[in-house]
Amino acid sequence: MSTNIAKVAALAVLSSAVVFASGCANKRATSEVVVAPLGIPGGQVGYNGAVIVDNSNAVITGAENLQAVVYFAFDSSEITSEAASVLNQHASLLSSNPNAGVVIAGHTDERGSREYNMALGERRAQAARNYLA
């Protein structure tokens, strides 16, 4: 039981580090959608940036090896080939775990108005959701 808690804690730290470090990378102007596994029944329904579980059976085996961030081109909600590759991995995991769930959240950079960025983030999240469906 304590090893599962340690694995979940390590996954949460690693996921946070990946998201934080990717913001510092010297890449072309992109934004992201985060696809975070919630687990199977027994997992908590809220998502605050970390994987939260109520029991040791709630984490899907193999989920810790998936990239959680899907990048989009500047001012776009179109799924790129790189994004499709990441989403295909998630689709495979979800199809083999039909009771699993994910939270999809669209993000943008600081350019543009708050309203525009909220709408763009929503379009990005919907694009990822539609791709997975």
C-alpha positions as CSV (number, residue, x, y, z in Angstrom):
1,M,0.0,0.0,0.0
2,S,2.8,2.5,0.9
3,T,4.6,1.7,-2.3
4,N,1.5,2.6,-4.3
5,I,1.2,5.9,-2.4
6,A,4.9,6.5,-3.1
7,K,4.3,5.8,-6.8
8,V,1.3,8.2,-6.9
9,A,3.3,10.9,-5.2
10,A,6.2,10.4,-7.5
11,L,3.9,10.5,-10.5
12,A,2.3,13.8,-9.2
13,V,5.8,15.4,-8.7
14,L,7.0,14.2,-12.1
15,S,3.9,15.4,-13.9
16,S,4.2,18.8,-12.2
17,A,7.9,19.0,-13.1
18,V,7.2,18.1,-16.8
19,V,4.4,20.8,-17.1
20,F,6.6,23.4,-15.3
21,A,9.7,22.6,-17.3
22,S,7.9,22.6,-20.6
23,G,7.0,26.2,-20.0
24,C,10.7,27.1,-19.9
25,A,11.6,25.3,-23.1
26,N,12.8,27.2,-26.1
27,K,10.1,26.0,-28.6
28,R,8.0,27.8,-31.1
29,A,5.0,29.6,-29.8
30,T,2.6,26.9,-28.6
31,S,0.0,26.3,-26.0
32,E,-1.3,23.0,-24.6
33,V,-4.0,20.8,-23.5
34,V,-3.4,18.6,-20.4
35,V,-4.9,15.1,-20.4
36,A,-4.7,13.8,-16.9
37,P,-5.7,10.3,-15.9
38,L,-8.2,10.1,-13.0
39,G,-8.1,6.4,-12.6
40,I,-10.8,3.8,-12.2
41,P,-13.7,3.9,-9.6
42,G,-12.2,4.9,-6.3
43,G,-10.4,7.9,-7.7
44,Q,-11.5,11.4,-6.8
45,V,-13.6,13.3,-9.4
46,G,-11.8,16.7,-9.0
47,Y,-8.5,17.6,-10.6
48,N,-6.1,20.2,-9.3
49,G,-3.0,19.4,-11.3
50,A,-2.1,16.2,-9.5
51,V,-3.3,12.6,-9.6
52,I,-5.5,12.1,-6.5
53,V,-6.6,8.6,-5.5
54,D,-8.6,7.2,-2.6
55,N,-7.4,3.6,-2.8
56,S,-4.5,1.7,-4.3
57,N,-6.5,0.3,-7.2
58,A,-7.3,3.7,-8.6
59,V,-4.2,4.3,-10.6
60,I,-4.1,2.7,-14.1
61,T,-1.0,0.7,-14.7
62,G,1.0,2.3,-17.5
63,A,-0.5,5.7,-17.1
64,E,2.7,7.0,-15.5
65,N,4.5,6.5,-18.8
66,L,2.2,8.7,-20.8
67,Q,2.9,12.2,-21.8
68,A,0.1,14.4,-20.4
69,V,0.7,17.6,-22.4
70,V,-0.6,18.0,-25.9
71,Y,0.8,21.1,-27.7
72,F,-1.0,23.3,-30.2
73,A,0.4,25.8,-32.7
74,F,0.0,29.5,-31.8
75,D,-3.7,30.7,-32.0
76,S,-4.9,27.2,-33.1
77,S,-7.0,24.4,-31.8
78,E,-6.1,22.0,-34.7
79,I,-4.7,18.6,-33.6
80,T,-1.1,18.3,-34.9
81,S,0.6,15.0,-35.8
82,E,2.6,15.2,-32.5
83,A,-0.6,15.8,-30.6
84,A,-2.3,12.9,-32.4
85,S,0.5,10.6,-31.3
86,V,0.1,11.5,-27.6
87,L,-3.7,11.3,-27.8
88,N,-3.5,7.9,-29.5
89,Q,-1.6,6.6,-26.5
90,H,-4.3,7.9,-24.2
91,A,-7.0,6.5,-26.4
92,S,-5.4,3.0,-26.3
93,L,-5.1,3.2,-22.5
94,L,-8.7,4.3,-22.2
95,S,-10.0,1.6,-24.5
96,S,-8.3,-1.1,-22.5
97,N,-9.7,0.5,-19.2
98,P,-13.3,1.3,-20.0
99,N,-14.1,2.5,-16.5
100,A,-11.2,5.0,-16.5
101,G,-11.8,8.7,-16.8
102,V,-9.7,11.7,-17.7
103,V,-9.9,15.4,-17.2
104,I,-9.0,17.5,-20.2
105,A,-8.1,21.2,-19.7
106,G,-7.1,23.6,-22.4
107,H,-4.5,26.2,-21.7
108,T,-3.1,29.2,-23.6
109,D,-0.2,31.6,-23.2
110,E,-0.6,35.2,-21.9
111,R,-1.1,36.8,-25.3
112,G,-4.7,38.0,-26.1
113,S,-7.6,39.0,-24.0
114,R,-8.9,36.9,-21.1
115,E,-12.1,36.2,-23.0
116,Y,-10.3,35.1,-26.2
117,N,-7.9,32.9,-24.3
118,M,-10.8,31.2,-22.4
119,A,-12.6,30.5,-25.7
120,L,-9.3,29.2,-27.3
121,G,-8.6,27.0,-24.3
122,E,-12.1,25.6,-24.5
123,R,-11.8,24.9,-28.3
124,R,-8.5,23.1,-27.6
125,A,-10.0,21.0,-24.9
126,Q,-12.9,20.1,-27.1
127,A,-10.6,19.2,-30.0
128,A,-8.7,16.8,-27.7
129,R,-12.0,15.4,-26.4
130,N,-13.4,14.9,-29.9
131,Y,-10.2,13.2,-31.0
132,L,-10.5,10.8,-28.1
133,A,-14.2,10.1,-28.6
